[in-house]
Amino acid sequence: MAVIWEKVYSLPAPRQIYTFLDLSKNQLSGDVPDSIGGLKSLKLLSISYNKLSGRIPISFDDFESLESLDLSHSTLSGEIPQTFEKLLQLTVLELSDNKLKGRIPNDPRIHSTIKVLMLTIAGSVECKFRYHVRRNRQG
């Protein structure tokens, strides 16, 4: 079963009323649409446990109020966006079980707000947080 979800802008207006969006475990596939960044009032976004691929959209830096972001358990690839530095309300960042690489943004402002950081480090991810990072060693 394939779920088409490219038209996030088809959500009823005003889009500013949406604060929690949990689309996890819905068999979503394909790229995450850039238009999802138009949901600027989101506090929680979970699109985990889907079949998502491609890169994390740059439009994610438009989530001015986002406190929790869960993109885990898909096949997202590419660099971890450095624009995450703009997510100054973010307290939970879950990126594990993807094919992401790069570095976690190194802005002290975001370091002071993130309380939960979940990563499965299979490739080269640079993390300069003061928190303990455990490598997942799979045979």
VEXBARO-952003 format. One record per residue (C-alpha): residue in one letter; z, x, y. Coordinates in nm, 2 decimals, always signed. Layout:
BEGIN
   residu       zz       xx       yy
        A        Z        X        Y
...
This chain:
BEGIN
   residu       zz       xx       yy
        M    +0.00    +0.00    +0.00
        A    -0.10    +0.15    +0.33
        V    +0.06    +0.03    +0.65
        I    -0.14    +0.07    +0.98
        W    +0.09    +0.13    +1.27
        E    -0.13    +0.30    +1.53
        K    -0.09    +0.03    +1.79
        V    +0.27    +0.06    +1.89
        Y    +0.16    -0.08    +2.23
        S    +0.10    -0.41    +2.06
        L    +0.47    -0.47    +2.06
        P    +0.56    -0.76    +2.29
        A    +0.63    -0.67    +2.65
        P    +0.85    -0.55    +2.81
        R    +0.86    -0.24    +2.59
        Q    +1.17    -0.12    +2.78
        I    +1.39    -0.37    +2.59
        Y    +1.36    -0.17    +2.26
        T    +1.65    +0.06    +2.21
        F    +1.66    +0.10    +1.83
        L    +1.36    +0.14    +1.61
        D    +1.40    +0.21    +1.24
        L    +1.08    +0.22    +1.05
        S    +1.21    +0.44    +0.77
        K    +1.11    +0.37    +0.41
        N    +0.81    +0.16    +0.51
        Q    +0.53    +0.36    +0.34
        L    +0.38    +0.45    +0.68
        S    +0.10    +0.70    +0.66
        G    -0.12    +0.91    +0.88
        D    -0.04    +1.06    +1.22
        V    +0.24    +0.95    +1.44
        P    +0.06    +0.78    +1.73
        D    +0.11    +0.92    +2.08
        S    +0.16    +0.57    +2.21
        I    +0.51    +0.56    +2.05
        G    +0.62    +0.77    +2.35
        G    +0.57    +0.46    +2.56
        L    +0.90    +0.32    +2.42
        K    +1.10    +0.50    +2.69
        S    +1.42    +0.31    +2.64
        L    +1.47    +0.41    +2.28
        K    +1.81    +0.55    +2.19
        L    +1.74    +0.57    +1.82
        L    +1.41    +0.64    +1.64
        S    +1.40    +0.68    +1.26
        I    +1.06    +0.71    +1.09
        S    +1.20    +0.90    +0.79
        Y    +1.10    +0.87    +0.43
        N    +0.74    +0.78    +0.50
        K    +0.41    +0.95    +0.43
        L    +0.35    +1.08    +0.78
        S    +0.13    +1.38    +0.84
        G    +0.00    +1.57    +1.14
        R    +0.20    +1.70    +1.43
        I    +0.49    +1.56    +1.62
        P    +0.33    +1.40    +1.93
        I    +0.39    +1.56    +2.27
        S    +0.47    +1.21    +2.40
        F    +0.81    +1.24    +2.23
        D    +0.93    +1.42    +2.55
        D    +0.91    +1.08    +2.72
        F    +1.21    +0.95    +2.53
        E    +1.45    +1.00    +2.82
        S    +1.74    +0.81    +2.66
        L    +1.69    +0.91    +2.30
        E    +2.02    +1.00    +2.12
        S    +1.91    +1.01    +1.76
        L    +1.57    +1.13    +1.62
        D    +1.51    +1.12    +1.24
        L    +1.17    +1.24    +1.13
        S    +1.28    +1.37    +0.79
        H    +1.12    +1.34    +0.45
        S    +0.75    +1.33    +0.54
        T    +0.48    +1.59    +0.56
        L    +0.48    +1.65    +0.93
        S    +0.33    +1.99    +1.01
        G    +0.27    +2.23    +1.30
        E    +0.51    +2.36    +1.56
        I    +0.84    +2.21    +1.66
        P    +0.77    +2.08    +2.01
        Q    +0.94    +2.28    +2.28
        T    +0.93    +1.97    +2.49
        F    +1.24    +1.86    +2.29
        E    +1.42    +2.05    +2.56
        K    +1.37    +1.75    +2.78
        L    +1.57    +1.52    +2.54
        L    +1.90    +1.58    +2.71
        Q    +2.07    +1.28    +2.55
        L    +1.99    +1.39    +2.20
        T    +2.29    +1.42    +1.97
        V    +2.12    +1.39    +1.63
        L    +1.80    +1.58    +1.53
        E    +1.68    +1.54    +1.17
        L    +1.37    +1.73    +1.08
        S    +1.43    +1.83    +0.72
        D    +1.18    +1.81    +0.44
        N    +0.87    +1.85    +0.65
        K    +0.62    +2.14    +0.69
        L    +0.73    +2.23    +1.04
        K    +0.75    +2.58    +1.19
        G    +0.85    +2.75    +1.51
        R    +1.18    +2.75    +1.69
        I    +1.43    +2.49    +1.79
        P    +1.43    +2.47    +2.17
        N    +1.66    +2.73    +2.32
        D    +1.78    +2.54    +2.63
        P    +2.16    +2.55    +2.67
        R    +2.16    +2.19    +2.79
        I    +2.02    +2.06    +2.46
        H    +2.25    +2.29    +2.27
        S    +2.55    +2.13    +2.43
        T    +2.45    +1.77    +2.34
        I    +2.33    +1.81    +1.98
        K    +2.61    +1.74    +1.74
        V    +2.41    +1.71    +1.41
        L    +2.11    +1.93    +1.34
        M    +1.95    +1.88    +0.99
        L    +1.68    +2.12    +0.88
        T    +1.54    +2.23    +0.55
        I    +1.41    +2.58    +0.62
        A    +1.13    +2.66    +0.39
        G    +0.91    +2.86    +0.63
        S    +1.00    +3.05    +0.95
        V    +1.21    +2.84    +1.18
        E    +1.41    +3.02    +1.45
        C    +1.74    +2.86    +1.55
        K    +1.97    +3.01    +1.81
        F    +2.24    +2.74    +1.79
        R    +2.60    +2.84    +1.75
        Y    +2.61    +2.63    +1.44
        H    +2.60    +2.73    +1.08
        V    +2.24    +2.70    +0.93
        R    +2.22    +2.68    +0.56
        R    +1.89    +2.77    +0.38
        N    +1.77    +2.54    +0.11
        R    +1.66    +2.77    -0.17
        Q    +1.43    +2.60    -0.41
        G    +1.30    +2.77    -0.72
